[in-house]
Amino acid sequence: MTSAINWHTKLQRKLQIQFSLHFDTAWRIGSGKEGETLSDLGVVLDPSGQPVLPGSSLKGRLRSTCETLAHALGLSACMLDSAVSNCECSSDVQYYRRVREDYRKASQAGVAERLEWIEKHTCDVCKLYGSPVMAGRLRISDGTIEDWAEVIQVRDGVVIDRDSQTAVDGLKYDYEVVPPGSRFRVTIDVENYSDADLALLGAAIFEWSSGSTVGGFTSRGLGRFHLEDVCIRGVDLSDPNQRIQFLTNRTAEDRLTDLGNWEEFFSSKIESAVSTQST
């Protein structure tokens, strides 16, 4: 159990994925207030007026992608609702309330017992992204803008009466969008990952590479994107050479080892997960 404690408290290995996220359509991450163009629904901009692609939006979308693909890998996903998913996990508020006393007793019994309880009561997706009793292993950066049209567009919208299927009088509004062609550089870091984590994350990266959506109004055609220039690096601190390289350099390119073709790397992890499921 000492090794399990070390796995949760000390950095053992790290994987870094970087890619360019290219928007094929217009997109918007809403600011929740009036826009700079005086439209009703603005987009998030930085102080210089450039659009922001928040890491929180990307992480939420990535988690959703993993949840939809987990079953194909034989992995569990609670969907934050045990009743819907038929998967008992501490991330479900109602389920956690029922077992909270058991968790308290396990915590009082010792670190090993607490970790064993967490392992048993956490689905595979929440082990990667975090739960109320366990920190996530994955972090994702805000997008660093590489290219954009340098203009914010305004579109019109109307409220539709669902019964009559017609526009409601007097309820017209407008909203801001960022034009297509925007490109952001994004970094994902995963620490002390398991084989299941890599299979899950790899399947999601394949999905995003072929095309996905993020942001608001995606049902209206906004937010379609794909990935380009994916690269993966990592470090295994059990390897003395990699350990020295990691501890004596400053940039990610110098500290981490290039892991080669990302498709080959993740394909092997996915194939292993599916093979395990089949046996």
Backbone torsions as a table, in degrees:
resi	resn	phi	psi	omega
1	MET	NA	-20.8	177.5
2	THR	-59.3	-40.3	178.8
3	SER	-64.0	-36.1	178.0
4	ALA	-66.3	-39.5	177.7
5	ILE	-64.2	-44.2	178.3
6	ASN	-61.3	-37.0	-179.1
7	TRP	-62.9	-29.6	-179.2
8	HIS	-91.9	-18.0	-172.5
9	THR	-115.3	-17.1	-176.5
10	LYS	-127.2	143.9	177.6
11	LEU	-69.1	120.8	179.6
12	GLN	-107.4	-43.1	178.5
13	ARG	-156.8	158.7	-174.1
14	LYS	-145.8	140.7	175.9
15	LEU	-122.1	135.7	176.6
16	GLN	-124.0	128.4	177.5
17	ILE	-115.7	129.1	175.5
18	GLN	-125.0	143.5	178.3
19	PHE	-157.9	161.8	171.6
20	SER	-97.7	125.6	177.8
21	LEU	-98.0	116.2	-173.5
22	HIS	-110.0	120.7	179.8
23	PHE	-83.6	122.4	178.9
24	ASP	-85.7	-20.9	178.7
25	THR	-127.7	172.9	170.9
26	ALA	-61.9	157.8	-176.8
27	TRP	-152.2	164.9	177.2
28	ARG	-153.7	136.6	165.8
29	ILE	-113.1	109.2	-171.4
30	GLY	-67.0	142.2	178.2
31	SER	-87.8	-14.7	-177.2
32	GLY	78.4	13.4	179.3
33	LYS	-151.4	177.9	179.4
34	GLU	-61.0	143.8	-176.6
35	GLY	-83.2	170.1	177.9
36	GLU	-63.3	-24.4	178.3
37	THR	-87.2	6.2	-176.2
38	LEU	70.1	18.0	174.4
39	SER	-72.8	164.0	-177.7
40	ASP	-67.4	-38.6	-175.1
41	LEU	-122.9	105.1	-177.0
42	GLY	-85.8	171.6	174.1
43	VAL	-110.0	160.1	179.6
44	VAL	-74.6	125.4	178.2
45	LEU	-127.2	151.6	174.7
46	ASP	-84.6	175.5	-177.4
47	PRO	-58.2	-23.0	179.3
48	SER	-88.4	-0.1	178.3
49	GLY	89.9	8.6	178.3
50	GLN	-90.0	147.3	-179.6
51	PRO	-66.5	148.3	-179.7
52	VAL	-110.8	134.7	173.5
53	LEU	-112.7	94.5	-171.9
54	PRO	-69.0	142.0	175.1
55	GLY	-60.8	-31.4	179.5
56	SER	-64.2	-38.7	177.6
57	SER	-67.2	-41.6	179.9
58	LEU	-66.9	-42.0	-179.1
59	LYS	-65.3	-40.7	177.8
60	GLY	-62.8	-41.4	179.5
61	ARG	-69.5	-38.4	178.7
62	LEU	-65.4	-40.7	178.0
63	ARG	-62.0	-43.9	179.1
64	SER	-60.3	-40.1	177.9
65	THR	-63.0	-44.3	178.4
66	CYS	-62.4	-38.9	-180.0
67	GLU	-62.6	-39.4	-178.3
68	THR	-74.2	-21.7	-176.8
69	LEU	-101.5	-12.5	-173.6
70	ALA	-56.1	-42.3	-176.3
71	HIS	-61.8	-32.6	-179.1
72	ALA	-68.4	-19.6	180.0
73	LEU	-101.1	1.2	-176.7
74	GLY	75.1	23.1	-178.7
75	LEU	-108.4	161.2	-174.4
76	SER	-98.0	145.3	177.6
77	ALA	-143.0	116.9	-175.1
78	CYS	-80.0	-16.3	-176.8
79	MET	58.1	17.0	-177.2
80	LEU	64.2	16.8	179.8
81	ASP	-150.6	100.4	-176.0
82	SER	-64.4	-31.6	-179.2
83	ALA	-66.3	-36.7	-179.1
84	VAL	-78.4	-42.7	-173.1
85	SER	-88.8	-15.1	-174.3
86	ASN	58.4	33.0	180.0
87	CYS	-130.9	113.7	-177.5
88	GLU	-79.0	121.8	-175.8
89	CYS	-148.0	144.0	-177.8
90	SER	-67.7	-11.3	177.3
91	SER	-74.0	-19.6	175.3
92	ASP	-77.9	117.7	-173.9
93	VAL	-57.1	-44.7	-178.0
94	GLN	-65.6	-42.8	179.1
95	TYR	-65.8	-42.1	-177.9
96	TYR	-63.4	-35.7	177.7
97	ARG	-60.9	-35.7	-178.3
98	ARG	-73.0	-30.6	-174.7
99	VAL	-109.4	6.5	-175.4
100	ARG	-60.0	-37.4	179.3
101	GLU	-65.4	-38.2	176.8
102	ASP	-63.1	-38.9	178.3
103	TYR	-65.4	-40.3	179.0
104	ARG	-61.7	-42.2	179.5
105	LYS	-66.0	-40.2	178.0
106	ALA	-64.1	-38.5	179.6
107	SER	-66.1	-38.4	179.3
108	GLN	-69.9	-27.1	-178.1
109	ALA	-72.3	-24.6	179.1
110	GLY	143.2	168.6	-177.7
111	VAL	-63.4	-43.4	-178.4
112	ALA	-60.6	-43.8	179.9
113	GLU	-66.0	-38.4	179.1
114	ARG	-64.5	-44.7	179.6
115	LEU	-64.5	-37.1	177.8
116	GLU	-64.8	-40.3	178.4
117	TRP	-64.2	-44.4	-179.9
118	ILE	-61.5	-44.7	179.8
119	GLU	-58.6	-40.2	-177.4
120	LYS	-73.5	-31.5	-172.4
121	HIS	-110.4	27.3	178.5
122	THR	-132.1	128.3	179.3
123	CYS	-73.5	167.4	-176.1
124	ASP	-63.8	-37.4	179.4
125	VAL	-66.5	-43.0	-178.9
126	CYS	-71.1	-25.5	173.8
127	LYS	-63.4	-32.1	179.2
128	LEU	-83.4	-42.1	-172.5
129	TYR	-99.3	-13.6	177.8
130	GLY	105.7	158.2	179.8
131	SER	-147.6	176.4	179.1
132	PRO	-60.4	-20.2	-177.3
133	VAL	-115.2	5.9	-174.8
134	MET	-152.5	126.9	177.6
135	ALA	-69.7	146.0	179.0
136	GLY	-72.7	158.1	178.8
137	ARG	-95.5	-9.9	-171.9
138	LEU	-112.8	136.3	172.8
139	ARG	-128.3	145.2	-179.7
140	ILE	-135.1	135.7	-175.2
141	SER	-81.6	161.6	163.1
142	ASP	-62.0	151.3	176.2
143	GLY	-71.1	135.2	173.5
144	THR	-93.9	118.3	-172.2
145	ILE	-66.8	131.1	177.6
146	GLU	-108.0	-32.9	-178.5
147	ASP	-162.9	143.9	172.0
148	TRP	-162.8	169.3	-172.5
149	ALA	-76.0	-8.9	179.6
150	GLU	60.7	33.7	174.6
151	VAL	-151.9	145.0	176.0
152	ILE	-105.3	129.0	179.6
153	GLN	-96.8	155.7	177.8
154	VAL	-120.5	131.0	177.9
155	ARG	-120.7	155.6	179.7
156	ASP	-95.2	149.1	175.7
157	GLY	-141.6	157.5	176.8
158	VAL	-134.4	152.6	176.0
159	VAL	-84.7	129.1	-178.1
160	ILE	-101.7	130.4	172.6
161	ASP	-75.3	118.2	-174.4
162	ARG	-67.6	-24.6	179.9
163	ASP	-78.7	-48.9	-177.2
164	SER	-88.4	-14.1	-177.7
165	GLN	59.7	31.8	178.2
166	THR	-128.4	163.4	179.8
167	ALA	-68.2	142.4	177.8
168	VAL	-84.0	128.7	-179.1
169	ASP	-58.9	134.1	173.9
170	GLY	79.3	5.0	-178.0
171	LEU	-116.5	44.3	172.6
172	LYS	-83.3	146.4	177.1
173	TYR	-147.1	169.1	174.2
174	ASP	-130.8	160.3	-176.0
175	TYR	-147.3	152.2	-178.9
176	GLU	-89.0	148.2	171.6
177	VAL	-138.4	155.4	171.8
178	VAL	-94.8	130.7	-176.2
179	PRO	-60.9	159.0	177.0
180	PRO	-62.4	161.8	179.2
181	GLY	97.9	-6.3	177.6
182	SER	-63.6	144.5	-179.9
183	ARG	-138.3	132.6	-178.8
184	PHE	-128.1	144.5	172.6
185	ARG	-94.4	129.8	-174.7
186	VAL	-126.9	143.0	178.4
187	THR	-123.3	131.7	174.1
188	ILE	-116.0	129.3	175.3
189	ASP	-116.1	133.5	177.6
190	VAL	-128.4	125.6	-178.1
191	GLU	-111.4	143.6	175.9
192	ASN	49.2	48.5	-175.9
193	TYR	-77.0	156.0	173.6
194	SER	-102.3	171.9	176.1
195	ASP	-62.9	-36.5	178.0
196	ALA	-64.2	-39.0	177.4
197	ASP	-59.2	-45.1	-177.7
198	LEU	-67.2	-39.0	178.3
199	ALA	-64.3	-44.0	-178.9
200	LEU	-65.1	-48.5	-179.3
201	LEU	-66.6	-40.1	179.6
202	GLY	-62.5	-42.0	177.9
203	ALA	-61.4	-38.7	179.2
204	ALA	-67.8	-38.7	178.8
205	ILE	-66.6	-38.6	174.0
206	PHE	-60.5	-43.4	179.8
207	GLU	-62.0	-47.0	179.9
208	TRP	-65.3	-36.0	-179.0
209	SER	-62.9	-35.9	179.7
210	SER	-80.5	-18.8	176.8
211	GLY	132.3	132.2	177.5
212	SER	-151.5	-169.2	-179.1
213	THR	-134.5	155.2	175.5
214	VAL	-152.0	151.2	177.0
215	GLY	97.7	-164.5	-176.5
216	GLY	-92.7	158.7	174.6
217	PHE	60.2	32.1	179.7
218	THR	-66.6	-26.4	177.6
219	SER	-70.4	-13.5	177.2
220	ARG	-97.7	7.3	177.2
221	GLY	101.1	1.7	-179.2
222	LEU	-87.1	161.7	168.4
223	GLY	79.0	14.5	-180.0
224	ARG	-76.6	130.8	-178.7
225	PHE	-143.5	167.5	169.7
226	HIS	-143.1	169.3	-178.6
227	LEU	-103.6	147.6	174.6
228	GLU	-136.1	158.4	172.5
229	ASP	53.2	51.0	178.1
230	VAL	-78.2	132.6	175.2
231	CYS	-138.3	149.7	-178.7
232	ILE	-129.9	138.5	175.8
233	ARG	-135.0	161.9	179.0
234	GLY	-164.7	175.2	176.0
235	VAL	-145.7	139.5	172.5
236	ASP	-117.8	108.7	-173.0
237	LEU	-74.0	-4.4	173.4
238	SER	-77.5	-15.0	176.9
239	ASP	-90.0	115.7	-176.4
240	PRO	-56.1	-40.3	-178.4
241	ASN	-66.3	-44.0	177.8
242	GLN	-66.1	-34.9	180.0
243	ARG	-63.3	-45.3	178.8
244	ILE	-64.3	-43.3	178.8
245	GLN	-59.4	-41.3	-178.1
246	PHE	-69.6	-39.1	-173.1
247	LEU	-84.4	-13.5	-173.5
248	THR	-117.9	12.2	177.5
249	ASN	-125.8	165.2	-172.8
250	ARG	-107.9	-40.1	-176.1
251	THR	-93.0	153.9	179.8
252	ALA	-59.0	-36.9	-178.9
253	GLU	-62.1	-34.2	-178.6
254	ASP	-90.3	-30.9	-175.8
255	ARG	-79.0	-34.5	-173.7
256	LEU	-104.3	150.4	-179.3
257	THR	-88.7	132.4	176.5
258	ASP	-64.5	126.1	-176.8
259	LEU	-98.1	10.0	173.5
260	GLY	83.6	-151.9	-176.0
261	ASN	-67.1	122.5	-174.7
262	TRP	-67.2	-33.5	-179.0
263	GLU	-66.2	-44.0	178.1
264	GLU	-65.0	-41.3	-178.9
265	PHE	-59.9	-51.7	-176.4
266	PHE	-76.6	-29.7	178.7
267	SER	-59.1	-41.1	-179.7
268	SER	-64.9	-36.5	179.4
269	LYS	-70.0	-40.0	179.8
270	ILE	-67.8	-44.5	179.2
271	GLU	-60.8	-39.1	178.4
272	SER	-64.0	-42.7	179.3
273	ALA	-64.8	-42.9	-179.5
274	VAL	-67.2	-38.8	178.7
275	SER	-64.0	-39.9	178.0
276	THR	-64.3	-38.6	178.9
277	GLN	-64.3	-36.1	-174.7
278	SER	-76.5	-23.1	-177.1
279	THR	-85.1	NA	NA
